[in-house]
Amino acid sequence: MRMLTRLIALTRGVQLRRQFKEIEKVLEQLNPTATRQLAALAMREYSNATKSEYPHLYSTPPDEKYAPWGTGTAIGMERMKSDSLQVRLRGLALWLAVSYHETKDSPYADQQELHRQVMRTLRTLRESVQAKDVSQYFADHPQAA
């Protein structure tokens, strides 16, 4: 049974890492305004997921509650393919929030590494918004500088 569990976890880790590479490519192409929007959406999705009974199953239908992982990352990836920027950003935010919670307490090294990468991405998004807000404040209030 342990071997089967490890195989399932390994397969899921490979899938999430492959998806994360796509996420990184999309993040690199975002303009500053879209990055700020994504940061706000990601923090909201993270907060909503944290409040749910099973954060790693956030946005998963209730009848799939006992699955080894939810459908949140798949929904996020599907939304990322949309022509609408808002839908793409919502998909990115959902994927980041769900994958964060899914990999958070994993006993497997490959998923722990992915968790650190997702954490770095969320932190970078948050800091880019904060840095922009601070620089905008000083631009709007030169006497404060």
N, C-alpha and C positions, 0 to 999 in steps of 0.2 A: 504494500500500500504506500509506503514511503517513497518508493521509486516512482510510482504513478503520480503522486503528489508533486514530487520534484520535477517530473517531466512536464506536467501541466504548468507549473510555475515558470519553468524555463521557456516554454512556448509562449506564455503570456508576456514574459519579459522581453523576448525577441520582438513580439508584436508591438509592444509599447515603445520600445527603443526605435523601431522603424517609423512609427508614427511621430515620435518626438523629433526625428530628423526632418520630417516634413514640416513640423511646427516651427522649428528653428529657421528653415528657409523662408517661411512666410513672415516670421517676425522680423527678419533682416530687411524685408522689402517694405515694411510699414513706414509711413511718414510719421512725423512727430504727433500730429493731431490724432491719427488712428491709434498710435501707441498709447496716448493718454486715455482715449476711449476704451481701449483694451484693458488698461490697468484698472480702470473703474469697474468694468464688467467682470474682470477676473476676481477682484476683491469681493464684489457682490456675490458672485457664484461660490467663491470659497466660503463666505459667511453663511450663505444658504445651505451649502453642503454640510458645514459644521453643525448647524442646527438640526439637521435631519437625524433620524434614528440610526441609520447606517450611512455615514458620509461617503463611503466608497461605492455605494449603490445609488448615489444621488442621480436623479432623472431616470432611474430605471423603473419600469412599471411594477406595481406591487406584487403581481403574480409571479415575478421573477426574483423575488426577495432572497431566495435560498440558492441562487446561482453562485458559482465561485467568484465571478466578477460581474459587474453591471454593464449596462449598455451606454453609459454616459460618454465614454471615450469614442465609441462608434458613432453616436449621435453627433458629437463634436466634430469628428473627422468628416462626416457627411455634410454638416453645415459649412465646413471650411471650403467645400467645393462650390459653394453658391456664387452667383454673379454679384449678389448684393454685399457690399462691404459690411453693413451692420450684421447680417446673418453670419458672415465669415468671422467677424470679431466675436460674436456670441458663441460660435463653435469653438474658437480658440480658447475663450475664457472657460467654457464648460470642460473642455479636454484638460486644461491645466488644473482646474479645481478637482475633478474626479481622479485624475492620475496621481495628484498629490496625496489624496486620501487613500487611494488604492495601494500605493507603494510605501506609505508612511511607516508601518510597523512590520514590514516584510522581513523574514529571517534570511532571505536570499541576497547575496552580495550584489548580483546584477540589478536587482530591483532597488536595493539601497542606493546604488550609484545613480540610477534613474531618478530616484526621489531627490537626491542632492541636486541634480541638474534642474529638475522642475522647481525646487526651492530657489535656486539661483535665478532662474528665469522670472519667477514671481517677485523676488527681491529686486531684481534689475528693473522690472516694470514699475514697481512701487517707488523706487529711488528716482527713476527718470521723471516721474510725475512730480515728486517732491522737489527735485532740483529745478524743474521747469517752473513750478509754482513760486519757489523762492526767487529765482532770477526774474520772473515776471513781476513779483512784488517790488523788487529793487528798481526795475525799469519804470514801474508806475509811480514809485515813491523815491525819487533820486535823493531827497533830503535824508532818507533813512540810511543810505549807504555811507 
